Amino acid sequence: MHLDQPLTEKEFDELDRFLLSDRSPEDSMTMDHLHGFLTAIVIGPEAILPSEWYPRLWGEDGKAEPKWKNPKEAERVFDLVMRFMNEVAITFEVAPKDFEPLYVEHEYEGKTLIDAEAWCWGFWEGMELRPGSWDEIWDDPEVGPLMRPIYLLGADEIEESELPEVEDPFKAHELALEVEANLPAIHRFWVPRRKTGVETVKREQPKVGRNDDCPCGSGKKFKKCCGAEQA
């Protein structure tokens, strides 16, 4: 199965069941939580390797691990998660305005509302993998305000004066809609700024050949002086 193939409904349910199973650590992410987490990683300011973010699925400290039946099962779950992530990446690449966060629906006073808290918690955790690198968007006068609904629903702590905006289910529903509407612009902000995560090391001085005089001034050949120490 190729990584660019979206999860089938059956595979989505398979991953969902595993995350909720007793063999998965108690603090494992749920599907909506995971979807927000992966979205932040996909559209954020810096590429992050799976070796860093994948352990966080099983708990915030990244130290817990499921009780795998066998290595094949661990491989299978990893594959499903990567394909789930690639769905997010492909959608933003091809049609960002069509992206739909995975929200939970609930009934309140006879109306169906959406609950985006878990999704935003996940997005916030994804941001916290590289907290300082997100500063630029918060400081931008145009795009910065678009981050506010994610902050209100996802941050660990908000101001007491802001609590009424999230505690009222109808207002929380509106915030969820704002998050969805704002994501394409947040993605667009980072596209030209996104770092690959691989830094190019610049050599500040010309390379010294092994048969050149050592730049330390000893009068010896580089290979028999500082070059020998490096070797």
C-alpha positions as CSV (number, residue, x, y, z in Angstrom):
1,M,0.0,0.0,0.0
2,H,1.5,3.4,-1.0
3,L,1.7,6.2,1.5
4,D,-0.2,8.6,-0.8
5,Q,-3.3,6.4,-0.7
6,P,-5.9,7.8,1.7
7,L,-7.2,5.6,4.4
8,T,-10.3,3.6,3.6
9,E,-13.2,3.8,6.0
10,K,-12.3,0.3,7.3
11,E,-8.7,1.4,7.9
12,F,-9.8,4.6,9.6
13,D,-11.9,2.5,12.0
14,E,-9.0,0.1,12.5
15,L,-6.7,2.9,13.6
16,D,-9.5,4.4,15.7
17,R,-10.1,1.1,17.5
18,F,-6.4,0.6,18.2
19,L,-6.0,4.1,19.7
20,L,-8.9,3.5,22.0
21,S,-8.0,-0.1,22.9
22,D,-6.5,-1.3,26.2
23,R,-3.3,-2.1,24.5
24,S,-2.8,1.5,23.6
25,P,-1.4,3.7,26.5
26,E,-4.0,5.5,28.5
27,D,-2.9,9.0,27.3
28,S,-2.8,8.0,23.6
29,M,-4.3,10.5,21.2
30,T,-7.8,10.0,19.8
31,M,-8.4,10.3,16.0
32,D,-9.5,14.0,16.2
33,H,-6.6,14.8,18.6
34,L,-4.2,13.1,16.2
35,H,-5.6,14.9,13.2
36,G,-5.0,18.3,14.7
37,F,-1.5,17.2,15.8
38,L,-0.6,16.1,12.3
39,T,-2.1,19.2,10.7
40,A,0.2,21.5,12.7
41,I,3.2,19.4,11.7
42,V,2.2,19.4,8.0
43,I,1.5,23.1,7.6
44,G,3.9,24.5,10.3
45,P,7.1,26.5,9.9
46,E,9.5,23.5,10.0
47,A,9.7,19.9,8.8
48,I,9.7,17.5,11.7
49,L,10.8,13.9,11.3
50,P,8.4,11.0,12.4
51,S,11.1,9.8,14.8
52,E,10.4,12.9,16.9
53,W,6.7,13.3,16.6
54,Y,5.4,9.7,16.4
55,P,6.2,8.7,20.0
56,R,4.0,11.6,21.2
57,L,1.0,9.7,19.9
58,W,1.2,7.5,22.9
59,G,1.6,10.2,25.6
60,E,2.9,13.8,25.8
61,D,6.3,12.7,27.2
62,G,6.9,10.4,24.3
63,K,8.1,7.6,26.5
64,A,5.1,5.2,26.6
65,E,4.4,2.6,23.9
66,P,1.5,0.3,23.1
67,K,1.5,-3.4,23.9
68,W,2.2,-4.6,20.4
69,K,1.2,-8.2,19.5
70,N,4.2,-8.4,17.2
71,P,6.4,-6.2,15.1
72,K,4.1,-6.5,12.1
73,E,1.3,-4.8,14.1
74,A,3.6,-2.0,15.1
75,E,4.5,-1.6,11.4
76,R,0.9,-1.6,10.4
77,V,-0.2,1.1,12.8
78,F,2.8,3.3,11.8
79,D,1.8,2.9,8.2
80,L,-1.8,3.9,8.9
81,V,-0.7,7.0,10.8
82,M,1.7,8.0,8.0
83,R,-1.0,7.7,5.4
84,F,-3.4,9.6,7.6
85,M,-0.8,12.4,7.7
86,N,-0.2,12.3,4.0
87,E,-3.9,12.8,3.4
88,V,-3.6,16.1,5.3
89,A,-0.4,17.0,3.3
90,I,-1.9,16.2,-0.1
91,T,-5.1,18.1,0.6
92,F,-3.2,21.3,1.5
93,E,-1.0,20.9,-1.5
94,V,-3.8,20.3,-4.0
95,A,-6.9,22.0,-2.5
96,P,-6.3,23.7,0.8
97,K,-9.7,25.3,0.8
98,D,-11.2,21.8,0.8
99,F,-9.5,20.8,4.0
100,E,-11.8,19.6,6.8
101,P,-10.6,19.3,10.4
102,L,-11.8,16.1,12.0
103,Y,-14.2,17.5,14.6
104,V,-16.6,15.7,16.9
105,E,-20.3,16.4,16.7
106,H,-22.6,16.5,19.8
107,E,-26.2,17.3,20.6
108,Y,-26.9,20.4,22.7
109,E,-30.4,21.8,23.3
110,G,-31.8,19.9,20.4
111,K,-29.1,21.2,17.9
112,T,-26.1,19.4,16.5
113,L,-22.9,21.3,17.3
114,I,-19.3,20.6,16.6
115,D,-16.6,20.3,19.3
116,A,-13.1,21.2,18.1
117,E,-11.3,21.1,21.5
118,A,-9.5,17.8,21.0
119,W,-8.5,18.8,17.5
120,C,-7.1,22.1,18.7
121,W,-5.3,20.4,21.6
122,G,-3.6,18.3,19.0
123,F,-2.7,21.3,16.8
124,W,-1.3,23.1,19.9
125,E,0.8,20.1,20.8
126,G,2.1,20.0,17.2
127,M,3.0,23.7,17.6
128,E,4.8,23.0,20.9
129,L,7.2,20.7,19.1
130,R,8.8,23.9,17.7
131,P,7.3,26.7,19.9
132,G,9.7,29.5,19.0
133,S,9.5,28.9,15.3
134,W,5.7,29.9,15.3
135,D,6.5,33.4,16.7
136,E,6.5,35.0,13.3
137,I,2.8,34.2,12.6
138,W,1.7,35.5,16.0
139,D,3.4,38.8,15.3
140,D,1.9,39.2,11.8
141,P,-0.9,41.8,11.9
142,E,-2.9,40.1,9.2
143,V,-2.5,36.4,9.9
144,G,-1.8,36.5,13.6
145,P,-5.4,37.1,14.6
146,L,-6.4,34.0,12.6
147,M,-4.6,31.9,15.2
148,R,-6.8,33.1,18.1
149,P,-9.5,30.5,17.8
150,I,-6.9,27.7,17.9
151,Y,-5.4,29.4,21.0
152,L,-8.8,29.7,22.7
153,L,-9.7,26.0,22.1
154,G,-6.3,24.4,22.3
155,A,-4.0,26.2,24.7
156,D,-3.2,24.7,28.1
157,E,-4.3,28.0,29.8
158,I,-6.3,31.0,28.6
159,E,-7.2,34.2,30.4
160,E,-10.2,34.0,32.8
161,S,-11.9,36.8,30.8
162,E,-11.7,34.5,27.7
163,L,-13.4,31.5,29.3
164,P,-17.0,32.6,28.3
165,E,-15.9,32.3,24.6
166,V,-15.2,28.6,25.0
167,E,-17.5,27.4,27.8
168,D,-20.7,28.3,25.8
169,P,-21.2,25.4,23.4
170,F,-22.7,27.7,20.7
171,K,-19.7,30.0,20.9
172,A,-17.3,27.1,20.9
173,H,-19.1,25.8,17.7
174,E,-18.5,29.2,16.0
175,L,-14.8,29.1,17.0
176,A,-14.5,25.7,15.4
177,L,-15.9,27.1,12.2
178,E,-13.4,29.9,12.4
179,V,-10.5,27.5,12.8
180,E,-11.6,25.6,9.6
181,A,-12.0,28.9,7.7
182,N,-8.6,30.2,8.8
183,L,-6.4,27.2,8.1
184,P,-5.9,27.8,4.4
185,A,-4.4,31.3,5.2
186,I,-2.3,29.9,8.0
187,H,-0.9,27.2,5.6
188,R,-0.3,29.9,2.9
189,F,1.6,32.0,5.4
190,W,4.1,29.3,6.1
191,V,4.6,27.9,2.5
192,P,7.4,30.4,1.5
193,R,8.9,30.4,5.0
194,R,8.9,26.6,5.8
195,K,12.3,25.2,6.7
196,T,13.3,21.7,5.6
197,G,14.8,20.8,9.0
198,V,18.1,20.1,7.4
199,E,20.7,22.9,7.8
200,T,23.5,23.5,5.3
201,V,26.8,24.0,7.1
202,K,28.8,26.8,5.6
203,R,32.6,26.6,5.7
204,E,33.9,29.9,7.0
205,Q,37.5,29.3,5.6
206,P,38.7,27.7,2.4
207,K,39.3,24.0,2.7
208,V,42.9,23.1,3.6
209,G,44.4,20.3,1.5
210,R,46.3,17.6,3.3
211,N,49.6,18.5,1.7
212,D,49.2,22.3,2.3
213,D,51.0,24.1,5.0
214,C,49.0,23.9,8.3
215,P,47.1,27.2,8.9
216,C,48.1,27.1,12.6
217,G,51.5,28.4,11.6
218,S,53.6,25.4,12.8
219,G,55.4,25.1,9.5
220,K,54.3,21.5,9.2
221,K,52.1,19.9,6.5
222,F,48.4,20.0,7.5
223,K,48.2,16.2,7.4
224,K,51.0,15.9,10.0
225,C,49.7,18.7,12.2
226,C,46.1,19.7,12.8
227,G,44.9,17.4,10.1
228,A,46.3,14.4,12.0
229,E,44.4,15.6,15.1
230,Q,41.2,15.8,13.2
231,A,41.7,12.3,11.8
